[in-house]
C-alpha cells in the first residue's frame, strides 16, 4: 500500500488549488467518455457520511442534452452550458439510504433514515455537495477545468433530467472541459488565515 502520510508536491498542489481556476470558456476539444468515467472513479473514493454517496450525475455531452439544460439556466449561464464540451448536473438522491445495506453493510445504517425524510434531505444535500467538490478536484487532477454554477431553475432541471426519479433533485450544475487560459481574468482575492479562522 502506498504511503498516505506524505504531502503532495508543489506541482500537484498548484494543479488542484493554487494555480487552478474556475473556467467559463473552454478549448474546442471534446472530453472523452473514458475521462468522465475516470472522474467518477476518483470522486467515488472520497469520503461521505456513512458512505452515503447520494450524488446522481447527468453528463450532458450531446447538443440536445445541453440545450435542455441551457433552457433552465439564467441568461448568463445559458451560453456557458451550450458552449462547454460537457455540462454536468449534480443531483441528490433523497432515497440514498436504500443503498446503504450494500454501501455500509457492517451496521443497519438504513434504519437511521427510514421514515425520516427531513434527515435524508439534509444528509443528501450535505454529502452530494461534498461529492460535487470532489468532482471538481478529480477533474482538475485529470487536467480539466470546471465551472460550477448556480443561476438555474432547479425545478426545470429536475423536470428535464429527473422526471422518472422523483426522489432525485438538482443540487448544482457545472461546465467541464479543457480550460481556455487566454480568457481568464485576474484571480480574485483570497483572505489570510486570520480573517475567517480561529484555533480554539
Helices and strands as residue ranges (DSSP letters): H 10-13, I 14-18, H 33-43, G 49-51, E 55-60, H 63-70, H 75-83, E 86-93, G 96-99, H 100-103, H 110-113, H 117-141, E 145-149, H 154-161, E 168-177, G 181-183, H 193-196
